[in-house]
Amino acid sequence: MSDKYNVSASPHVRSKMTVQTIMFLVIISLLPAAAFGIYRFGFNAALLIAVCIAACVLSELLYTLLMKKKATIGDFSAVLTGLLLALNLPPSAKWWMGIIGSVFAIIVVKMLFGGLGQNFMNPALAGRCFLVICFTARMTDFSYDGVTGATPLALIRDGVPVSLYDMFLGRISGTIGEVSTALLLAGAVFLIVMGIIDVRISFSYLLSFVLFMGLFAGRGWDITYLAAQLCGGGLMLGAFFMATDYVTSPITKTGRILFGICCGLLTGLFRVFSSSAEGVSYAIIISNLLVPLLEKITMPKCFGKGGEI
């Protein structure tokens, strides 16, 4: 036979969407919320964003050089980790806290476990939780420009009425990137249209959270209260930009739904029954640890008798 065939390993169907392109599009989708955070909170917010991105990129570059591995900073994953970490920091955080969180996120959570694709939890959220544990007082201080004020979730817990309109637009206290629900939703729509994120995770996350709050928060099905809970804190940032992380979420369709439900129930549990008014970060990283189990129980069986090979 004169015909020659190319033999290669699977997968044989490949997408034209590269890791670099995906990371770049997610970064683009977050820029409006980041820009608003800088507008809202001033110079220190811009400084934290720049410091976190630089620290993440340099940490990954130095690690690959020391370990004599191929440099991987060109895939933009370190840039995205730094941006997400900064958006999860309060505007009053010190620049050196951004460096500590970035080094922990990249070196400990990502690179020591093999780099992109091998980390067992979201690096940016792990970095944030590490900072909360180490610097609790500073990480819960949401003052800016000398103005102090509680976050809407804290006010809601204390029974103080909040403006849903202000929460939607972002005229509230909070972390740098979580305050403007409108801009976060705009970025999420962009990612959905571009086919970057799977809405199964985000929608099951938000729906299960609403159901939990309606049943156990003690406010019944008060629409205004539930809407405020959706707009408050890092829920939108977490549901659309971090819970949907390819590496730390299930690969099966059913697993993604279950993963979103776990995130939603845990977030509701933390907000209702814990001492903190927030809980998105811990909910997502705990759910990240359940991903191997969720994939195992939802993996389709092979063709054949009994589904066994």
DRENDO-1510 file (C-alpha; in Angstrom, 1 decimal, always signed):
<recs>
REC; n; res; u; v; w
REC; 1; MET; +0.0; +0.0; +0.0 .
REC; 2; SER; +1.3; +3.4; -0.9 .
REC; 3; ASP; -1.0; +5.3; +1.5 .
REC; 4; LYS; +0.7; +6.6; +4.6 .
REC; 5; TYR; -1.2; +7.1; +7.8 .
REC; 6; ASN; -0.3; +9.3; +10.7 .
REC; 7; VAL; -0.7; +7.5; +14.1 .
REC; 8; SER; -0.9; +9.7; +17.2 .
REC; 9; ALA; -2.1; +9.5; +20.7 .
REC; 10; SER; -5.5; +10.8; +21.8 .
REC; 11; PRO; -7.2; +13.2; +21.9 .
REC; 12; HIS; -7.7; +13.3; +18.1 .
REC; 13; VAL; -10.3; +16.1; +18.2 .
REC; 14; ARG; -8.6; +19.3; +19.3 .
REC; 15; SER; -9.9; +22.7; +20.0 .
REC; 16; LYS; -8.3; +25.8; +18.5 .
REC; 17; MET; -8.7; +27.5; +21.9 .
REC; 18; THR; -5.3; +27.4; +23.6 .
REC; 19; VAL; -4.5; +27.8; +27.3 .
REC; 20; GLN; -3.0; +31.2; +26.5 .
REC; 21; THR; -6.1; +32.3; +24.7 .
REC; 22; ILE; -8.4; +31.1; +27.5 .
REC; 23; MET; -6.4; +32.9; +30.2 .
REC; 24; PHE; -6.2; +36.0; +28.2 .
REC; 25; LEU; -10.0; +36.1; +27.6 .
REC; 26; VAL; -10.7; +35.6; +31.3 .
REC; 27; ILE; -8.3; +38.4; +32.1 .
REC; 28; ILE; -10.1; +40.7; +29.6 .
REC; 29; SER; -13.5; +39.8; +31.2 .
REC; 30; LEU; -12.2; +40.9; +34.6 .
REC; 31; LEU; -10.7; +44.2; +33.5 .
REC; 32; PRO; -14.0; +46.2; +33.9 .
REC; 33; ALA; -14.4; +45.1; +37.5 .
REC; 34; ALA; -10.8; +45.7; +38.2 .
REC; 35; ALA; -10.9; +49.2; +36.6 .
REC; 36; PHE; -14.0; +50.0; +38.7 .
REC; 37; GLY; -12.2; +48.8; +41.8 .
REC; 38; ILE; -9.4; +51.2; +41.1 .
REC; 39; TYR; -11.8; +54.0; +40.5 .
REC; 40; ARG; -13.7; +53.2; +43.7 .
REC; 41; PHE; -10.9; +52.6; +46.1 .
REC; 42; GLY; -8.0; +54.6; +44.6 .
REC; 43; PHE; -4.3; +54.2; +44.3 .
REC; 44; ASN; -3.8; +51.4; +46.8 .
REC; 45; ALA; -6.2; +49.1; +44.8 .
REC; 46; ALA; -4.1; +49.7; +41.6 .
REC; 47; LEU; -0.9; +49.1; +43.6 .
REC; 48; LEU; -2.2; +45.8; +44.9 .
REC; 49; ILE; -3.3; +44.6; +41.5 .
REC; 50; ALA; +0.1; +45.5; +40.0 .
REC; 51; VAL; +2.0; +43.9; +42.9 .
REC; 52; CYS; +0.1; +40.7; +43.0 .
REC; 53; ILE; +0.4; +40.2; +39.2 .
REC; 54; ALA; +4.1; +40.9; +39.3 .
REC; 55; ALA; +4.7; +38.7; +42.3 .
REC; 56; CYS; +2.9; +35.8; +40.8 .
REC; 57; VAL; +4.7; +36.0; +37.5 .
REC; 58; LEU; +8.1; +36.4; +39.1 .
REC; 59; SER; +7.4; +33.6; +41.5 .
REC; 60; GLU; +6.6; +31.2; +38.7 .
REC; 61; LEU; +9.5; +32.3; +36.6 .
REC; 62; LEU; +12.1; +32.0; +39.5 .
REC; 63; TYR; +10.7; +28.5; +40.4 .
REC; 64; THR; +11.0; +27.2; +36.8 .
REC; 65; LEU; +14.5; +28.6; +36.6 .
REC; 66; LEU; +15.7; +27.1; +39.9 .
REC; 67; MET; +14.1; +23.8; +39.0 .
REC; 68; LYS; +15.5; +24.0; +35.5 .
REC; 69; LYS; +12.1; +23.6; +33.9 .
REC; 70; LYS; +10.6; +25.2; +30.9 .
REC; 71; ALA; +9.3; +28.7; +31.6 .
REC; 72; THR; +5.5; +28.7; +31.7 .
REC; 73; ILE; +4.7; +32.4; +32.3 .
REC; 74; GLY; +3.7; +32.8; +28.7 .
REC; 75; ASP; +0.4; +31.0; +29.2 .
REC; 76; PHE; -0.9; +34.0; +31.3 .
REC; 77; SER; -2.1; +31.7; +34.1 .
REC; 78; ALA; +0.2; +33.4; +36.6 .
REC; 79; VAL; -1.1; +36.8; +35.5 .
REC; 80; LEU; -4.7; +35.6; +36.0 .
REC; 81; THR; -3.9; +34.2; +39.5 .
REC; 82; GLY; -2.3; +37.5; +40.5 .
REC; 83; LEU; -5.3; +39.5; +39.2 .
REC; 84; LEU; -7.9; +37.2; +40.9 .
REC; 85; LEU; -5.9; +37.3; +44.2 .
REC; 86; ALA; -5.8; +41.1; +44.1 .
REC; 87; LEU; -9.5; +41.4; +43.3 .
REC; 88; ASN; -10.1; +39.3; +46.5 .
REC; 89; LEU; -8.2; +41.6; +48.7 .
REC; 90; PRO; -9.6; +44.5; +50.7 .
REC; 91; PRO; -8.5; +48.0; +49.4 .
REC; 92; SER; -6.8; +48.6; +52.8 .
REC; 93; ALA; -4.5; +45.6; +52.4 .
REC; 94; LYS; -0.7; +46.3; +52.4 .
REC; 95; TRP; +1.4; +45.7; +49.3 .
REC; 96; TRP; +3.6; +43.2; +51.2 .
REC; 97; MET; +0.5; +41.1; +51.9 .
REC; 98; GLY; -0.1; +40.8; +48.2 .
REC; 99; ILE; +3.4; +39.5; +47.8 .
REC; 100; ILE; +3.0; +36.9; +50.5 .
REC; 101; GLY; -0.3; +35.7; +49.2 .
REC; 102; SER; +1.0; +35.5; +45.6 .
REC; 103; VAL; +4.1; +33.5; +46.5 .
REC; 104; PHE; +1.9; +31.1; +48.5 .
REC; 105; ALA; -0.6; +30.8; +45.7 .
REC; 106; ILE; +2.0; +30.1; +43.0 .
REC; 107; ILE; +4.8; +28.2; +44.8 .
REC; 108; VAL; +2.9; +26.2; +47.4 .
REC; 109; VAL; -0.5; +25.6; +45.7 .
REC; 110; LYS; +0.5; +25.5; +42.1 .
REC; 111; MET; +4.1; +24.8; +41.3 .
REC; 112; LEU; +4.9; +22.3; +44.1 .
REC; 113; PHE; +2.1; +20.1; +42.8 .
REC; 114; GLY; +3.3; +20.1; +39.2 .
REC; 115; GLY; +2.2; +23.5; +37.8 .
REC; 116; LEU; -0.8; +24.4; +35.8 .
REC; 117; GLY; -3.2; +21.4; +35.5 .
REC; 118; GLN; -1.9; +19.7; +38.6 .
REC; 119; ASN; -3.0; +22.0; +41.5 .
REC; 120; PHE; -5.7; +20.6; +43.7 .
REC; 121; MET; -7.4; +23.9; +44.6 .
REC; 122; ASN; -7.8; +27.3; +43.1 .
REC; 123; PRO; -4.4; +29.1; +43.8 .
REC; 124; ALA; -5.9; +32.6; +44.1 .
REC; 125; LEU; -8.5; +31.6; +46.6 .
REC; 126; ALA; -5.9; +29.5; +48.5 .
REC; 127; GLY; -3.7; +32.6; +48.7 .
REC; 128; ARG; -6.6; +34.7; +50.0 .
REC; 129; CYS; -7.5; +32.1; +52.7 .
REC; 130; PHE; -3.9; +31.9; +53.7 .
REC; 131; LEU; -3.8; +35.7; +54.2 .
REC; 132; VAL; -7.1; +35.6; +56.1 .
REC; 133; ILE; -5.6; +33.1; +58.5 .
REC; 134; CYS; -2.4; +35.0; +58.9 .
REC; 135; PHE; -3.7; +38.6; +59.0 .
REC; 136; THR; -7.3; +38.3; +60.0 .
REC; 137; ALA; -7.7; +41.9; +61.2 .
REC; 138; ARG; -6.2; +43.4; +58.1 .
REC; 139; MET; -8.1; +41.1; +55.7 .
REC; 140; THR; -11.4; +42.1; +57.3 .
REC; 141; ASP; -10.7; +45.9; +57.3 .
REC; 142; PHE; -12.6; +47.4; +54.4 .
REC; 143; SER; -11.9; +51.0; +55.0 .
REC; 144; TYR; -10.5; +53.2; +52.2 .
REC; 145; ASP; -9.5; +56.8; +52.0 .
REC; 146; GLY; -10.0; +57.2; +55.7 .
REC; 147; VAL; -13.6; +56.1; +55.4 .
REC; 148; THR; -14.6; +53.1; +57.4 .
REC; 149; GLY; -17.7; +51.0; +56.9 .
REC; 150; ALA; -19.1; +47.6; +57.2 .
REC; 151; THR; -19.8; +45.5; +54.1 .
REC; 152; PRO; -23.4; +45.0; +53.0 .
REC; 153; LEU; -23.4; +41.4; +54.2 .
REC; 154; ALA; -22.3; +42.5; +57.7 .
REC; 155; LEU; -25.0; +45.1; +57.7 .
REC; 156; ILE; -27.6; +42.6; +56.6 .
REC; 157; ARG; -26.6; +40.2; +59.4 .
REC; 158; ASP; -27.0; +43.1; +61.9 .
REC; 159; GLY; -30.4; +43.9; +60.6 .
REC; 160; VAL; -29.4; +47.1; +58.9 .
REC; 161; PRO; -31.2; +47.9; +55.6 .
REC; 162; VAL; -29.0; +48.2; +52.5 .
REC; 163; SER; -29.5; +49.6; +49.1 .
REC; 164; LEU; -29.8; +46.9; +46.5 .
REC; 165; TYR; -29.3; +49.5; +43.8 .
REC; 166; ASP; -25.9; +50.5; +45.3 .
REC; 167; MET; -24.9; +46.9; +45.7 .
REC; 168; PHE; -25.6; +46.2; +42.0 .
REC; 169; LEU; -23.7; +49.2; +40.8 .
REC; 170; GLY; -20.8; +48.9; +43.3 .
REC; 171; ARG; -21.2; +51.9; +45.6 .
REC; 172; ILE; -20.4; +49.7; +48.6 .
REC; 173; SER; -17.5; +48.5; +50.7 .
REC; 174; GLY; -15.9; +45.1; +50.0 .
REC; 175; THR; -12.9; +43.6; +48.3 .
REC; 176; ILE; -11.4; +45.4; +45.2 .
REC; 177; GLY; -13.1; +43.2; +42.6 .
REC; 178; GLU; -16.4; +42.0; +44.2 .
REC; 179; VAL; -18.3; +45.3; +44.6 .
REC; 180; SER; -19.8; +45.8; +41.2 .
REC; 181; THR; -22.2; +43.1; +40.4 .
REC; 182; ALA; -23.2; +44.7; +37.1 .
REC; 183; LEU; -19.6; +44.6; +35.7 .
REC; 184; LEU; -19.0; +41.1; +37.0 .
REC; 185; LEU; -22.1; +39.9; +35.2 .
REC; 186; ALA; -21.0; +41.7; +32.1 .
REC; 187; GLY; -17.7; +39.9; +32.2 .
REC; 188; ALA; -19.5; +36.6; +32.9 .
REC; 189; VAL; -21.8; +37.1; +29.9 .
REC; 190; PHE; -18.7; +37.7; +27.7 .
REC; 191; LEU; -17.1; +34.4; +28.9 .
REC; 192; ILE; -20.4; +32.5; +28.3 .
REC; 193; VAL; -20.7; +33.9; +24.8 .
REC; 194; MET; -17.1; +33.0; +24.0 .
REC; 195; GLY; -17.7; +29.5; +25.3 .
REC; 196; ILE; -15.0; +29.7; +28.0 .
REC; 197; ILE; -17.0; +28.8; +31.1 .
REC; 198; ASP; -19.7; +26.1; +31.7 .
REC; 199; VAL; -22.9; +27.6; +33.1 .
REC; 200; ARG; -23.7; +24.3; +34.8 .
REC; 201; ILE; -21.3; +25.2; +37.6 .
REC; 202; SER; -22.3; +28.8; +38.0 .
REC; 203; PHE; -26.1; +28.3; +37.7 .
REC; 204; SER; -26.2; +25.3; +40.0 .
REC; 205; TYR; -24.0; +27.2; +42.5 .
REC; 206; LEU; -26.4; +30.2; +42.5 .
REC; 207; LEU; -29.6; +28.2; +42.5 .
REC; 208; SER; -28.6; +25.9; +45.4 .
REC; 209; PHE; -27.4; +29.0; +47.4 .
REC; 210; VAL; -30.7; +30.7; +46.9 .
REC; 211; LEU; -32.6; +27.6; +48.0 .
REC; 212; PHE; -30.4; +27.2; +51.1 .
REC; 213; MET; -30.9; +30.8; +52.1 .
REC; 214; GLY; -34.6; +30.7; +51.5 .
REC; 215; LEU; -34.9; +27.6; +53.7 .
REC; 216; PHE; -32.5; +28.3; +56.5 .
REC; 217; ALA; -31.6; +32.0; +56.7 .
REC; 218; GLY; -34.7; +32.8; +58.7 .
REC; 219; ARG; -36.0; +35.5; +56.2 .
REC; 220; GLY; -38.2; +33.2; +54.1 .
REC; 221; TRP; -38.4; +33.9; +50.4 .
REC; 222; ASP; -37.9; +37.6; +50.8 .
REC; 223; ILE; -36.9; +38.6; +47.2 .
REC; 224; THR; -35.0; +41.7; +48.3 .
REC; 225; TYR; -33.0; +39.8; +50.9 .
REC; 226; LEU; -32.1; +37.0; +48.5 .
REC; 227; ALA; -31.1; +39.5; +45.8 .
REC; 228; ALA; -28.9; +41.3; +48.3 .
REC; 229; GLN; -27.2; +38.0; +49.3 .
REC; 230; LEU; -26.6; +37.3; +45.6 .
REC; 231; CYS; -25.1; +40.7; +45.0 .
REC; 232; GLY; -23.1; +40.9; +48.3 .
REC; 233; GLY; -19.7; +39.6; +49.0 .
REC; 234; GLY; -17.7; +37.5; +46.5 .
REC; 235; LEU; -20.5; +35.3; +45.2 .
REC; 236; MET; -20.6; +36.5; +41.6 .
REC; 237; LEU; -16.9; +36.7; +41.4 .
REC; 238; GLY; -16.6; +33.2; +42.8 .
REC; 239; ALA; -19.5; +31.6; +40.9 .
REC; 240; PHE; -18.4; +32.8; +37.4 .
REC; 241; PHE; -14.7; +33.3; +37.6 .
REC; 242; MET; -13.2; +30.9; +40.2 .
REC; 243; ALA; -15.6; +28.0; +40.7 .
REC; 244; THR; -15.4; +27.5; +36.9 .
REC; 245; ASP; -11.7; +27.0; +36.9 .
REC; 246; TYR; -10.9; +24.1; +34.5 .
REC; 247; VAL; -8.3; +22.5; +36.7 .
REC; 248; THR; -10.1; +22.5; +40.0 .
REC; 249; SER; -13.6; +21.6; +38.8 .
REC; 250; PRO; -15.0; +18.3; +37.5 .
REC; 251; ILE; -14.7; +17.2; +33.9 .
REC; 252; THR; -18.1; +15.4; +33.8 .
REC; 253; LYS; -21.3; +17.3; +33.2 .
REC; 254; THR; -23.1; +15.8; +36.1 .
REC; 255; GLY; -20.1; +16.3; +38.3 .
REC; 256; ARG; -20.1; +20.0; +37.5 .
REC; 257; ILE; -23.7; +20.3; +38.6 .
REC; 258; LEU; -22.9; +18.5; +41.9 .
REC; 259; PHE; -19.8; +20.6; +42.3 .
REC; 260; GLY; -21.9; +23.8; +41.9 .
REC; 261; ILE; -24.4; +22.5; +44.4 .
REC; 262; CYS; -21.6; +21.8; +46.9 .
REC; 263; CYS; -20.3; +25.3; +46.5 .
REC; 264; GLY; -23.8; +26.8; +47.0 .
REC; 265; LEU; -24.7; +24.8; +50.0 .
REC; 266; LEU; -21.4; +25.5; +51.7 .
REC; 267; THR; -21.6; +29.2; +51.0 .
REC; 268; GLY; -25.1; +29.3; +52.5 .
REC; 269; LEU; -23.9; +27.3; +55.5 .
REC; 270; PHE; -21.0; +29.7; +56.2 .
REC; 271; ARG; -23.1; +32.8; +55.7 .
REC; 272; VAL; -26.0; +31.6; +58.0 .
REC; 273; PHE; -24.3; +29.6; +60.7 .
REC; 274; SER; -20.7; +30.8; +60.9 .
REC; 275; SER; -19.3; +33.9; +62.7 .
REC; 276; SER; -18.4; +35.4; +59.3 .
REC; 277; ALA; -20.9; +37.0; +57.0 .
REC; 278; GLU; -19.0; +35.7; +53.9 .
REC; 279; GLY; -18.0; +32.2; +52.9 .
REC; 280; VAL; -17.4; +32.0; +49.2 .
REC; 281; SER; -13.6; +31.4; +49.3 .
REC; 282; TYR; -13.8; +28.5; +51.8 .
REC; 283; ALA; -16.8; +27.0; +50.1 .
REC; 284; ILE; -15.0; +26.8; +46.7 .
REC; 285; ILE; -11.7; +25.4; +48.0 .
REC; 286; ILE; -13.4; +22.8; +50.1 .
REC; 287; SER; -15.5; +21.8; +47.1 .
REC; 288; ASN; -12.2; +21.6; +45.1 .
REC; 289; LEU; -11.1; +18.9; +47.4 .
REC; 290; LEU; -14.3; +16.9; +46.6 .
REC; 291; VAL; -13.6; +17.0; +42.8 .
REC; 292; PRO; -11.9; +13.5; +42.6 .
REC; 293; LEU; -14.9; +12.0; +44.4 .
REC; 294; LEU; -17.4; +13.8; +42.2 .
REC; 295; GLU; -15.7; +12.7; +39.1 .
REC; 296; LYS; -15.5; +9.1; +40.3 .
REC; 297; ILE; -19.2; +8.8; +41.0 .
REC; 298; THR; -20.3; +10.6; +37.8 .
REC; 299; MET; -17.8; +9.2; +35.3 .
REC; 300; PRO; -19.8; +7.4; +32.4 .
REC; 301; LYS; -19.3; +3.7; +32.2 .
REC; 302; CYS; -17.5; +2.1; +29.3 .
REC; 303; PHE; -19.5; +0.4; +26.6 .
REC; 304; GLY; -19.9; -3.3; +27.2 .
REC; 305; LYS; -21.5; -5.7; +29.6 .
REC; 306; GLY; -21.6; -4.3; +33.1 .
REC; 307; GLY; -19.6; -1.3; +31.9 .
REC; 308; GLU; -16.4; -3.1; +32.6 .
REC; 309; ILE; -13.3; -3.5; +30.4 .
</recs>
